[in-house]
Structures are given as structure tokens and as C-alpha cells.
Amino acid sequence: WTIITSILEKVNHFSVFHQKRTGLEESLSQFFIQCMQKRLCHAYTFS
């Protein structure tokens, strides 16, 4: 029983970590897109 519960705990921990990591990647990509859009706007205003 203890082996099964420990495996379940590890799987649950990994899924939570994976969710956090994907959320971080999503926020980073959104920030990068916003930065690129701002740079494009700056390029258009300065040109």
C-alpha cells in the first residue's frame, strides 16, 4: 500500500509542477508578445 500511495503522491506532485510550469511559460510568452507589440508600435511611431 505504501508504495502505491507514494507513487500516487509523486504523480500528483508532478502534475501540479507541470501545471505551474506551463502557466509560467504561458505568462512568459504573453509578456514576450506584448513586448514585441510595443516595439513594433515604437518602430512605427519613430519611423
Biopython code that builds the backbone (N, CA, C, O; Angstrom):
import numpy as np
from Bio.PDB.StructureBuilder import StructureBuilder

atoms = [
    (1, "TRP", "N", (0.827, -1.207, 0.000)),
    (1, "TRP", "CA", (0.000, 0.000, 0.000)),
    (1, "TRP", "C", (0.859, 1.253, 0.000)),
    (1, "TRP", "O", (0.586, 2.194, -0.746)),
    (2, "THR", "N", (1.879, 1.273, 0.818)),
    (2, "THR", "CA", (2.688, 2.495, 0.918)),
    (2, "THR", "C", (3.363, 2.814, -0.412)),
    (2, "THR", "O", (3.529, 3.981, -0.765)),
    (3, "ILE", "N", (3.753, 1.772, -1.147)),
    (3, "ILE", "CA", (4.394, 2.012, -2.445)),
    (3, "ILE", "C", (3.411, 2.683, -3.397)),
    (3, "ILE", "O", (3.765, 3.626, -4.105)),
    (4, "ILE", "N", (2.170, 2.189, -3.409)),
    (4, "ILE", "CA", (1.155, 2.759, -4.310)),
    (4, "ILE", "C", (0.861, 4.205, -3.928)),
    (4, "ILE", "O", (0.758, 5.069, -4.799)),
    (5, "THR", "N", (0.726, 4.469, -2.641)),
    (5, "THR", "CA", (0.416, 5.835, -2.222)),
    (5, "THR", "C", (1.572, 6.777, -2.538)),
    (5, "THR", "O", (1.346, 7.917, -2.943)),
    (6, "SER", "N", (2.802, 6.316, -2.360)),
    (6, "SER", "CA", (3.951, 7.172, -2.670)),
    (6, "SER", "C", (4.010, 7.469, -4.163)),
    (6, "SER", "O", (4.330, 8.589, -4.560)),
    (7, "ILE", "N", (3.705, 6.473, -4.993)),
    (7, "ILE", "CA", (3.683, 6.696, -6.445)),
    (7, "ILE", "C", (2.590, 7.702, -6.796)),
    (7, "ILE", "O", (2.805, 8.600, -7.610)),
    (8, "LEU", "N", (1.417, 7.550, -6.179)),
    (8, "LEU", "CA", (0.327, 8.487, -6.446)),
    (8, "LEU", "C", (0.723, 9.893, -6.020)),
    (8, "LEU", "O", (0.422, 10.861, -6.719)),
    (9, "GLU", "N", (1.398, 10.015, -4.874)),
    (9, "GLU", "CA", (1.832, 11.329, -4.413)),
    (9, "GLU", "C", (2.826, 11.940, -5.396)),
    (9, "GLU", "O", (2.750, 13.130, -5.702)),
    (10, "LYS", "N", (3.762, 11.121, -5.891)),
    (10, "LYS", "CA", (4.740, 11.631, -6.852)),
    (10, "LYS", "C", (4.059, 12.086, -8.135)),
    (10, "LYS", "O", (4.389, 13.137, -8.684)),
    (11, "VAL", "N", (3.105, 11.288, -8.611)),
    (11, "VAL", "CA", (2.385, 11.657, -9.835)),
    (11, "VAL", "C", (1.608, 12.954, -9.623)),
    (11, "VAL", "O", (1.607, 13.834, -10.484)),
    (12, "ASN", "N", (0.948, 13.063, -8.467)),
    (12, "ASN", "CA", (0.185, 14.271, -8.175)),
    (12, "ASN", "C", (1.111, 15.473, -8.090)),
    (12, "ASN", "O", (0.790, 16.535, -8.624)),
    (13, "HIS", "N", (2.255, 15.327, -7.430)),
    (13, "HIS", "CA", (3.216, 16.413, -7.308)),
    (13, "HIS", "C", (3.726, 16.825, -8.679)),
    (13, "HIS", "O", (3.877, 18.015, -8.955)),
    (14, "PHE", "N", (3.995, 15.844, -9.543)),
    (14, "PHE", "CA", (4.499, 16.141, -10.882)),
    (14, "PHE", "C", (3.451, 16.888, -11.699)),
    (14, "PHE", "O", (3.786, 17.816, -12.436)),
    (15, "SER", "N", (2.180, 16.488, -11.575)),
    (15, "SER", "CA", (1.130, 17.162, -12.341)),
    (15, "SER", "C", (0.982, 18.608, -11.876)),
    (15, "SER", "O", (0.800, 19.506, -12.698)),
    (16, "VAL", "N", (1.059, 18.841, -10.566)),
    (16, "VAL", "CA", (0.978, 20.209, -10.051)),
    (16, "VAL", "C", (2.165, 21.016, -10.558)),
    (16, "VAL", "O", (1.998, 22.156, -10.991)),
    (17, "PHE", "N", (3.361, 20.439, -10.509)),
    (17, "PHE", "CA", (4.552, 21.123, -11.000)),
    (17, "PHE", "C", (4.417, 21.420, -12.483)),
    (17, "PHE", "O", (4.799, 22.500, -12.934)),
    (18, "HIS", "N", (3.878, 20.475, -13.248)),
    (18, "HIS", "CA", (3.704, 20.669, -14.690)),
    (18, "HIS", "C", (2.719, 21.805, -14.953)),
    (18, "HIS", "O", (2.937, 22.617, -15.852)),
    (19, "GLN", "N", (1.636, 21.868, -14.175)),
    (19, "GLN", "CA", (0.670, 22.955, -14.336)),
    (19, "GLN", "C", (1.330, 24.293, -14.040)),
    (19, "GLN", "O", (1.116, 25.262, -14.769)),
    (20, "LYS", "N", (2.128, 24.358, -12.982)),
    (20, "LYS", "CA", (2.803, 25.611, -12.644)),
    (20, "LYS", "C", (3.771, 26.004, -13.753)),
    (20, "LYS", "O", (3.855, 27.175, -14.126)),
    (21, "ARG", "N", (4.503, 25.020, -14.281)),
    (21, "ARG", "CA", (5.487, 25.323, -15.313)),
    (21, "ARG", "C", (4.804, 25.812, -16.587)),
    (21, "ARG", "O", (5.264, 26.771, -17.208)),
    (22, "THR", "N", (3.710, 25.160, -16.980)),
    (22, "THR", "CA", (3.009, 25.589, -18.191)),
    (22, "THR", "C", (2.431, 26.986, -17.991)),
    (22, "THR", "O", (2.428, 27.792, -18.922)),
    (23, "GLY", "N", (1.943, 27.283, -16.791)),
    (23, "GLY", "CA", (1.438, 28.621, -16.511)),
    (23, "GLY", "C", (2.546, 29.651, -16.635)),
    (23, "GLY", "O", (2.330, 30.735, -17.175)),
    (24, "LEU", "N", (3.728, 29.321, -16.139)),
    (24, "LEU", "CA", (4.865, 30.225, -16.234)),
    (24, "LEU", "C", (5.246, 30.447, -17.686)),
    (24, "LEU", "O", (5.514, 31.577, -18.095)),
    (25, "GLU", "N", (5.271, 29.377, -18.467)),
    (25, "GLU", "CA", (5.606, 29.512, -19.884)),
    (25, "GLU", "C", (4.569, 30.360, -20.610)),
    (25, "GLU", "O", (4.923, 31.162, -21.474)),
    (26, "GLU", "N", (3.298, 30.192, -20.271)),
    (26, "GLU", "CA", (2.247, 30.988, -20.906)),
    (26, "GLU", "C", (2.420, 32.465, -20.579)),
    (26, "GLU", "O", (2.316, 33.309, -21.469)),
    (27, "SER", "N", (2.684, 32.790, -19.310)),
    (27, "SER", "CA", (2.859, 34.185, -18.927)),
    (27, "SER", "C", (4.095, 34.773, -19.599)),
    (27, "SER", "O", (4.083, 35.934, -20.008)),
    (28, "LEU", "N", (5.169, 33.977, -19.719)),
    (28, "LEU", "CA", (6.370, 34.462, -20.393)),
    (28, "LEU", "C", (6.087, 34.743, -21.858)),
    (28, "LEU", "O", (6.509, 35.775, -22.381)),
    (29, "SER", "N", (5.382, 33.847, -22.527)),
    (29, "SER", "CA", (5.076, 34.054, -23.945)),
    (29, "SER", "C", (4.171, 35.266, -24.120)),
    (29, "SER", "O", (4.351, 36.036, -25.063)),
    (30, "GLN", "N", (3.199, 35.449, -23.226)),
    (30, "GLN", "CA", (2.328, 36.621, -23.305)),
    (30, "GLN", "C", (3.139, 37.894, -23.117)),
    (30, "GLN", "O", (2.934, 38.867, -23.843)),
    (31, "PHE", "N", (4.060, 37.903, -22.152)),
    (31, "PHE", "CA", (4.908, 39.065, -21.917)),
    (31, "PHE", "C", (5.777, 39.349, -23.134)),
    (31, "PHE", "O", (5.959, 40.509, -23.506)),
    (32, "PHE", "N", (6.316, 38.305, -23.759)),
    (32, "PHE", "CA", (7.150, 38.466, -24.947)),
    (32, "PHE", "C", (6.334, 39.052, -26.095)),
    (32, "PHE", "O", (6.811, 39.929, -26.815)),
    (33, "ILE", "N", (5.098, 38.565, -26.266)),
    (33, "ILE", "CA", (4.228, 39.085, -27.336)),
    (33, "ILE", "C", (3.921, 40.557, -27.082)),
    (33, "ILE", "O", (3.964, 41.368, -28.008)),
    (34, "GLN", "N", (3.614, 40.906, -25.841)),
    (34, "GLN", "CA", (3.330, 42.303, -25.516)),
    (34, "GLN", "C", (4.550, 43.169, -25.788)),
    (34, "GLN", "O", (4.427, 44.275, -26.316)),
    (35, "CYS", "N", (5.728, 42.669, -25.428)),
    (35, "CYS", "CA", (6.959, 43.427, -25.649)),
    (35, "CYS", "C", (7.184, 43.638, -27.145)),
    (35, "CYS", "O", (7.539, 44.739, -27.565)),
    (36, "MET", "N", (6.982, 42.606, -27.945)),
    (36, "MET", "CA", (7.161, 42.727, -29.390)),
    (36, "MET", "C", (6.154, 43.718, -29.969)),
    (36, "MET", "O", (6.504, 44.517, -30.838)),
    (37, "GLN", "N", (4.908, 43.675, -29.498)),
    (37, "GLN", "CA", (3.900, 44.612, -29.981)),
    (37, "GLN", "C", (4.300, 46.043, -29.633)),
    (37, "GLN", "O", (4.151, 46.944, -30.459)),
    (38, "LYS", "N", (4.805, 46.261, -28.425)),
    (38, "LYS", "CA", (5.232, 47.600, -28.024)),
    (38, "LYS", "C", (6.393, 48.062, -28.887)),
    (38, "LYS", "O", (6.443, 49.222, -29.295)),
    (39, "ARG", "N", (7.335, 47.154, -29.168)),
    (39, "ARG", "CA", (8.470, 47.520, -30.007)),
    (39, "ARG", "C", (8.002, 47.880, -31.411)),
    (39, "ARG", "O", (8.500, 48.831, -32.013)),
    (40, "LEU", "N", (7.039, 47.114, -31.931)),
    (40, "LEU", "CA", (6.509, 47.421, -33.263)),
    (40, "LEU", "C", (5.837, 48.792, -33.252)),
    (40, "LEU", "O", (6.003, 49.578, -34.185)),
    (41, "CYS", "N", (5.081, 49.075, -32.195)),
    (41, "CYS", "CA", (4.425, 50.379, -32.098)),
    (41, "CYS", "C", (5.471, 51.486, -32.032)),
    (41, "CYS", "O", (5.315, 52.520, -32.682)),
    (42, "HIS", "N", (6.528, 51.286, -31.259)),
    (42, "HIS", "CA", (7.595, 52.282, -31.170)),
    (42, "HIS", "C", (8.255, 52.469, -32.526)),
    (42, "HIS", "O", (8.548, 53.595, -32.929)),
    (43, "ALA", "N", (8.489, 51.365, -33.231)),
    (43, "ALA", "CA", (9.132, 51.449, -34.543)),
    (43, "ALA", "C", (8.249, 52.242, -35.506)),
    (43, "ALA", "O", (8.750, 53.039, -36.299)),
    (44, "TYR", "N", (6.938, 52.022, -35.436)),
    (44, "TYR", "CA", (6.036, 52.744, -36.332)),
    (44, "TYR", "C", (5.988, 54.226, -35.976)),
    (44, "TYR", "O", (5.949, 55.072, -36.869)),
    (45, "THR", "N", (5.991, 54.553, -34.689)),
    (45, "THR", "CA", (5.886, 55.957, -34.301)),
    (45, "THR", "C", (7.178, 56.702, -34.613)),
    (45, "THR", "O", (7.135, 57.879, -34.971)),
    (46, "PHE", "N", (8.321, 56.043, -34.486)),
    (46, "PHE", "CA", (9.598, 56.722, -34.718)),
    (46, "PHE", "C", (9.953, 56.788, -36.199)),
    (46, "PHE", "O", (10.724, 57.659, -36.602)),
    (47, "SER", "N", (9.411, 55.893, -37.018)),
    (47, "SER", "CA", (9.776, 55.893, -38.434)),
    (47, "SER", "C", (9.047, 57.008, -39.194)),
    (47, "SER", "O", (9.235, 57.157, -40.401)),
]
sb = StructureBuilder()
sb.init_structure("model")
sb.init_model(0)
sb.init_chain("A")
sb.init_seg("    ")
for serial, (resi, resn, name, xyz) in enumerate(atoms, 1):
    if name == "N":
        sb.init_residue(resn, " ", resi, " ")
    sb.init_atom(name, np.array(xyz, "f"), 0.0, 1.0, " ", f" {name:<3s}", serial, name[0])
structure = sb.get_structure()
